[in-house]
């Protein structure tokens, strides 16, 4: 792409600019005579990777630009602020920010060391937020203000989260900054966009992922540089809030020959697709060198499906009484994803179930798709309705086939929470305590994981007062002083729970922190608090509990987090908080996919309206009370979800009153703090099309 001179005299602050894509963008702008702030860590040569900020600066000067090399770790607030101040002192301002610095590690949840998690988040998401925040006061003064994040489109297909939840969350955090800041700063004429490559780009990171032969199936960084140049040359008002793909941008500029960008032109038509686009991840495996990170994307061997788990539940129900009442042998021909033949002998002895043909002649043979089969046995679909609608085909004794409904009723009643162990964060008050009390009435074991060991001057309750209420309600309580930001505290609480109750069956990630502040007013300590409690705490608690959930026959993770509503107005003016809550929800997408074969259900639950808790009182004062619902609606909805057999529903984003309506509860007025206001309640954030009063 030919330079036009449009960036002459403009100042670009580029992170990760010592090599790869960052340096390529810098060199392209330098050809116009731009000023380049080379913000990266590499002051000294790396033993394996080429280039430093000083060698990059020399290349920039040789290309016609002016360079300011700055040693910057984007995790360091002081280093970023100093570099920004130095840039303004030298060049008079900042016009363009390119957030390119990145860290990658494609590891499954249980294999993700929290130091690696922190590295990815702090460089990708937090670094992008911090650099943008520090530069925005100067971008406001520019007449050509752009922020360009090298980050992907927000593709919410679960497959892009599975087996590397932490990395996906870190990259998507950069992209969520685009949604929020584009909306927040549209009136300031600051353009905020994302750019992502169609194919693998040959850089040091790509070589690390796919091996030394990666250049055979990659494009050069210059394609990203040319695409970035095209975007950054435009008037800011013309394009903002967009997720752009490199070759699509170049085609709009009239460049149709993409072969020039291929490292090996002969392979231009068989390049490796990049992550997060509409292509199956398995495509990447074709190019993965043995032992490389990309090879880890290969699908693990199946650990048994939903149908197998269902028959394990049926087996746990068997008794002489059920055999006496049923008196039939059934054969199940399951079609679809989990095709196979199963049987249930409810006629002989104490009964028997298993895979394969029945040991005695079947009285009834039932044929149906695995999805409908699962729905039928978990109460979502009645046998008679399934038969009448053609979803269930029956040969043999129809009357005996219909007796299965009694078995299904028994299966459903078996899914109560007696003796089940729940690990609940933020359980000393509010929604967490309400869920704990609901489960306690079944005789559940409750691990109260919260910080409140001592009474708060303004907020009611501690883990010990909550424990007393749980014991009084019929449950067993284990109060644990836990700050979910502390890896040691979480691990100790999990171990203590296992020692006390023998295992963990259910995790409820309820702990949360909130601050609804615009980008420039968000103190980084507040940013860290929200991320570390909401997103990181959820990931950490889930990670530590997963080895025990694998052993449970009733394994659930339930995050109190919202549906992933990507409308920009839900990011505007509180980008940091939205990213923190959405991180919890992204854990749902990724872990549900990652653990679907381990029979662990992972879901999210969110309220339709404001729930009156200490947090809401802090935001609204007591004025919010008449227009809120009680925490009990969330407790009842959580109970309904957690009573379901694992695998019946996973990867879902539930809304409290929708769950209850499905359970046959129609009167939502009972949950209103003021029943007379049941129809004029304040909608919660992230649910409706427009922002609530919050």
N, C-alpha and C positions, 0 to 999 in steps of 0.2 A: 504494500500500500504506500502510495506516494505521500510524503509529508506536505502539508499545506501552510505551515507556519502559524497555525492558529494558537499554538501553545507558547509562542515566543514570549519570553518575559514572565510567564506564569510560574508559580512555585508549587511544586508537587512534593508532598510528604508521603514517602513510600516505605512501608514496613517490609522487612524481609527482602531488602533490595540488593543484597550483596551477590545474589546468584539467581538462576532460574527465571521464573516468570516476573518477579519483582524487578530484577535487573533489566530484563528485556523491555519492560514498560518504560523504565527510566531511560534507557538508550534511545527508544523511539521518540520520547518527548524531548530528549536532549538535542536531537537532530533539528528541532524547531528553534533551539536556543532557549529552552526552559531551564529553570532553576530546580535542582533535584536535591531533596533532603534524603540521604541514604541512611535510613533508620534500621539498624540490625545489630545483632550481638557479635558478629564475627570481626573482631578487631585483629585477632591473630589467625594465621593460617590454620585450617582444620587438617588433621592428618589424612582424611579420606575425601573431603569435599573441597572443590576449587573455590578460590576467591575470598576476599575480605571487603569490608566497607571502603577501604582505601584503594584497592585495585579497581573496584567498581567505580569509585570517584574519578580515577584516572581515565577510565574508558568513557565516562560521561563527558569529561572535559574535552577529550579527543574527538567526541562526536559533535561538539559544538555547544554543549550546555555548561552550566555552572553547577558545581557539586558541593554539598556540605555533608561530609561523613559524620554520623553521630552514633556512638555506641549506645544502643537502646535495647533493653529487654522490655518488651511490651507488658510484662507482668509487673513492672516496677513503676509505680505512679510518679515517683520523683524523677526517674530517668526520662519518662515520656514528657513530663511537664518541662523539664530542662531542655530537651531536644526541641520542643515546640517554641520555647522562648528564644533559643539560639537561632532557629530558623527565621523567626520574625525579626530578630535583631539584625541578621545578615541580609535577608531578602525583602524586609518590609511588610511581610504578611504571608498568608498561606491561602492558596486558591483551590487546591485539589488534594484530597487524601485518598490514597490507595491502601486499603487494609489487605495485605497479602500474606503477612506472617502466619504460619500455620504449623501444627504438629499433628501427627497421625499415628494411631496404633489400632490395628483391627483385631481386637481381642473380645471373646465372649464375656458376658457379665462376670461370671465367677473367676475368670482368669485376668480380670482387669485390676491391676494394682492401683490403689487410690492415688499414689504419687503420679502414675501415668494418667489417670483420670484428671487430676488437678492440672497437670502440664497441658493437656489438650484443651481443657476449658479455659484456663487462664491465658493461653496464647490466642486461641481462636475466638471464643466468644467475648471473654472479659477484655482481652487486649483490643479487640475491635471497638467495643463500647468505650473503653478508656481513651484510646487515641482519638476517636471521633469526638468525644466529649471535650477533650482538651483543645481540639482544633476548631470547634464550632464557633467560639467567639470571634475568631479571625475569618472564618468562612462567611460569617454574617456581613463582614465588611467588604468582601470580594464581589466583583460583578461577574464572576465566572466560577461559582462555587459548586464543586462536585465532591461527593464521597463515592468511591467505587470499592465494593467488597468482592474479593475473589472467593465466592461462595456459591453453593448450588441453589437451584430452584427448590422450593419446599414441597418435595414429592413425598406424600404421606403414606405411600404404599408400605405396609409393614416389612416387606422383604428388605428395605433399605435400612432398617433398624436392627434386624435380627443378626446376632453374632458380633455386632460392633455398636451397641447402643450408645456407649460413651462417645465414640468418635462422631457418630451421626448427630448427636445432641450438640456437640461442640461446633460442628460446621453449620448446622441449622441455626444455632444461636447467632452466627454472623448474618445469616439471611433474615432472621427475625429483626435484627437491627435495621435492615433495609426497610422492611414493612413499617416499623414504628417511626423511624427518623424521617422517612420520605413524607409521611403524613404530618409529623410534628413540625417539620421545617419547610413545608411547601409554600407557606406565605412569606418565608424569608428568602425564597428563590435559591434554595440549596437543593441541588439534584442528588438523590441517593439511589444507587442502583447496585445490582450484583452482576458479575460476569463469571461464566463457568465454561470449561472446554467440552466440546462434543466427544473428544477422544482423549486418550492418555497423552500427557505432555511429557516429553523426555526431560526430566530433572533428576536431581539427586534423590528426591523423595520417591519418585517413580521407580528408579533403579533399585532402591531399597525394598520396594514392595514386590516387584516382579522379576528382579534379577538383572544381570548385566546385559541381557539381550533385549531389554525393553525398548531400545531405540528402533528395533526392527518393526515394531507395531505402534509407534507413537508419532505424534507431530512435534515440531519444534516450538519452543516458547514464543517465537516470533508471531505465531497466529494469535496468541492471547494479547501480545503487545499491540498488534495492528487493530484488533477488535477494541481494546481499551482506548487506543488513540482515537478511533472513530467516535466512541461514546463521549470521551472527555473533550472532544473538539466541538461538540454540540452546545447550543445555548441551554443553560440549566433548566429553563422552564419547559423545554421540548420533551424531555424524557426523565421521569422519576418514578421510583417505586417498582422498577421492572427487574425481572430475572432474565438476563440475556445470555445467549449461547454464542460462542465465538464465531463459528462459520455462518450462522444466521445473520449476525451483524455485518459480516464482510459481504455477504450476498446482497444485502440492502445497499451496500456501498458500490455495487457493481463488480465485485471480485467473485468470479465463479470458479477459477482454477485453484482448487485446494491442494492439488498435488505438490505445489511448490513448498507447502508447509510440512509435508511428510518427511521424516528423517530418512526413510528409504522410499523414494518415489514409486518404485515397483510395487510396494505394499500399500499404496494409497487407498485401495478399495477394501482392505482387510485389516483396518486398524482396530486397536483395542478400545472399546467404548469406555467412557469415564463413569464413575459412580453417579447415582442419583437421577439418571435420565431414564426414559422409558425403555429399559432393556433389562433382561433377567441378569442378576448378579453372576449366575453360573457362566455367562459369556466371558466374564473376566478371568475365570479359572482356566480357560483355554490357553491364556497367555502367561499363566503363572509359573514361575520357575519352582522346581521342587524345593520345599523348605521355606519359600518366601511367604510374606504376610498374605498375599492374595490367595495363596493355596488354601488358606484357612477358611475360605468361603465355600469350600466343598461341603455339600450337605452331610451332616453326621448320620450315622445309621439310625434308623427309627428305633424308638424306645418303647414301642407299643402305642396303639392309638386310643381314641375315645371309646370305641366299642369294647376293647379289652378291659378298659377301666370300668366300664358299665357292668360287664359281667362279673368283675371282681366285687362290685357292690351287691349285685344280685346274690352272689355266693354267700356274702356275709349275712344275708337275710334268711337263708334257708333254715327251716325248722320242720319238725314233724307236723306241727299245726298247719303250716302252709301247704305241705304235701297232702295232708288229710283234706283240706278245704279245696285244693285245686284238682288233684287226681288226674293229671295229664302230662304227656311228654310232648315237648315242642321242638321243632326244628326251625331255625331261622336262616334264611338265605339272604344275606346282606349284599346289596349291589353298591356301585359307586366307588368312592375314594377308599373305603375300608372293606372292600369285597371279601367275602368269606362265608363259611357255614359254621353256625353255632348251635348249641342245643341247651335245653333246660329240662331235666327230668324231675318233674314235680309229682311223681306218681309212686316212686319206690324209695323205701328207707327214709332218710332225712333229706333226700333230694341231692341233685348234682347238676352242675353246669360246666360247660367247657367249649373248646373250639373243635370243630369237626362234626361228624355224624353222631346222632344220639345212640346210646348203647341199646336202646329198645325202640321198637317201631313207633314213629311219631304219630300222635293223635291229630296234630294239626301242623301244617307247614306254612310259615309266614314268610312272604317275600316282600322286601322293600329297600329303598335307597338308604344308605347309612345315615344320612342327615335326618330323614324322617324317622328312622328307627330310633335315633337318639332322642329326638323330640318326643316321641311316643313314650319312651320309658322314663322321661324326666317330667312328664305331666303337661308338656306344651301341646301335645296332640293326642286326643282321645282315640282309642282303637276303633270305635264305631265310626267316628268321623273320618279317620284315615281310610277305613274300608269303603265307606260310601263315596269318598272322593277319588278313589283309585290309587291312593298312595300306598295302600296295604293290600296285598293279594293273599288270599287264604285258600288252602286246599285241605280237605279233611273235615274234622268236626268243628263247625263254626261256633257252636255253643261253648265248647271247651276253649276255643281261641279267645273268646270274649272274657273268659275268667281271668285272663292276664291283667285285666284292669285292677284287680285286687292286689296283685303282686306289685303293680306300679304304685298303688297307693302306699303300700308298705315301703317301697323304695324311697318315695318322697318323704315319708315320715322318718325314715332312717337318717335323713340329711339334716337333722337338728343338731345343735351344737353342744350337747351334753358330752363332757369329757374332752372336748376339743380345746386346744391351746391357742389363744390369740395373742400376738405381740402387737400392741397398739402404741404408736408414738403420739405425743401430745394428749395423753389420756387423763390428765388430772382435772380437766374441765371441758366444757363445751361439747362439740360434736364427738370428740374422742371418748370422753367419759360416757356420753349417752350410748354410744355403740357398745362400750364395755358393759354397761348395766343391762342392756338388752340381751347380750350373750350370756351374762351371769345368771339370768333367770332360767336359762336352760341347764345350768350347772357347768358352765364353761370355766376353763382356767384362763385368767387374764394377767398378762404381763403389762404393767403400767409403766411405760417408758417415757419419762418426762423430766424436765429440769427442776420442777417445783417441789423441792424437798422442804423448803421453808415457806411460811405464809407470805404472800405478796401484799404490799400495803394497799393496793387498789383492786386486785383480782382475787376472787374466791377460790379456795381449794388447794390441796397439795396432793402428791401421789399417795400419801398415807390416809388422808380423809377419803379420797376416792376408793382406796383399797377397802376401807371399812364399809363403804356403801356397797361395794361389789360383794363382799362376804355376806352382808345382810340380805342381798338380793338372791343369794343361793350359789354364788360362784366362789372360786378360789382365786386369791389375788397375790401377785408378786410385784410389789412396788420396787422399781429400779430407777435410780437417779441417772438419767441419760441425757446428754447433750448430743443430738444426732450429728453434730459437726465433728465429734470426737470418735475416731476409729477405735480407739482402745475402749472407750465407754460403751459403744455399741456392741463390740465383740464380747466384752465382759457380761453385758446384760443377756445376750443371746446364750452364752454358755451357762449362765445361772438359770435361765429359763429351762434349758434342756436338762440340767441337773435336777431341777425341782419337779418338772412335769413330764420328763422323758422325751420331749420333742417339741416342735412348733408346727402347727397346722395352718395357721392363718396369720398374715401380716396386714395390718392396716396402717398405711402411711398417711398420718393425719397432721403431723407437726408442720407448722407453716409460719411464715413471717411476711408482712405486707408493708409497703410504702409506695403510695401512688404519687411519685414525683417525676417531673419532666427530666429529660436527659441531663441538661446542664445543672440541674439542682440535685441530682442524685449523687450523694456522697459515696465514694467507693466502699467505705465501711458498711454503709447501708446496702449497697449492691451485693457485697460479699455475704452479708447476713442473710439476705433473701435467697441467694443462690445456694449457699451452703446448708441452709435448713430445708428449703423446698426441694430443689433438684438433687443436689449432692447427697443430702440426708436420705432421700428416698432411694437413690441408687445404692448407697452404702448399706442401709438397713436391709434392703432386699437381697443384696449380694451376700451378706453375712448369714441370712436366714435360709437362703436357697438350698444349701446342702441338707438341711433338715426337712424342708418342704419336699424335697425329692423322695424322702422316706415316708411321707404322710400319704394316707389314702383320701385325705380331704384338704388338699393344698390350694390355698387362695392367696393372692396378693390383691389388695384393694387400695387404690390411691384416691385420696380425696382431692381430686383435681378436675379441671374443666375439659369439655370437648375442645378439640383443636380447631377453633374458629379463626381462620386466617384473614378475616376482614381487617384492613389496616387500622380502623378506628379502635380496635381492641388493643393496639400497641401504642398508639399515639399518646404522648404525655405520661406514659408509665411503662416504657419499653422494658426496663429492668424487672419490674414485677411480673409482667406478662411472660417474659422469657423464663423466669423462675418457676412459675406455675405450669407453663407449657412443658418445661423439662420433665416435671412429674408425669405428665400425660404421654410424653414421648417414651418414657420408661415403659408405659403400658403397651404401646405399639411394638416396641422392640422385644420386651420380655415375653409378651403373649406369643409372639412368633417363635422366639428362641426356645420356649419351654412347652410348646403345644404337645410335643411327643412325650414329655415327662408328666403329663396329666396335672399340670399346675395352671389354674385359671388366673389370669391377670386382667383386672378391669379398673375402670375409674368411675367414681360417683361424684356428682355435683348437684347442688341445690337449684331448683327453679327460681326461688326467691331468696332474699336475704335471710340468713339464719341468725337469730339473736344470740350472740356470744360476746365474750369479752372483747374480741377483735372488732366486732361491729360497734359495740358501745364506744370503743376507743375512736373509731372513725366518725360516728354519727352523734355520739352522746345518747342519752336515753330517748331522744326524739325518734330513733329508729325502731324502738320497741313496738309501737302500734302497727307498724307496716312490715313486720317480720314474722317468720315461722319459728317454732321451737326446734331445738336440736333433735327432738324425738322423731321428726319426720326423716331425718337422715339416718337415725339409728334403725328405724323400721325398714327403710329401703336397703341399708347395708345388710341387715339380718336376712332379708329376702334373697339378696344376691349371694351371701355367704352360705346359705343353707342349700344352695344348688350343688349338684354333683359337679366336681371339677371337670372342666372340659365341655359342660353343657353350653357355656357361653364364656368366651375369652376374647380379649382385645376390644372390648366394648366400652363406650362412654355413656354411662347411664345417667339419667336425670331422676331425682328422687321421686317426684310424684308420678312419673311414667312407670317406674318400677312398681309402685304401690297400686296403680291402676291395673297393671297386668296381674297383680295378686288379688284383684277383686275389691280393692279399697277405693271407693269413689268419693267419700266425704273428706275432703282435704281441709275443711273448716276446723276440724278438731285439732289441727296442728298450728293454726294461726295463734299468735300471742294474744291478739284481740279478735275473737271469732267474727265480730261484726265487720271487721275490715278484710275478711278473707278474700274478697274480690278486688281489693285495691292495694295489694302488697307490692313492695319494691322488688323488681326483678334483679336477680344476681348478675354480676359481671360475667361476660363471655357467653351468655345464653341467647338473649334476644338479638334482633338485627341492629338495634340502636342501644347506645349506652344507657345504663340505668342511672338512678339518682346518685349511685355511688361515685 
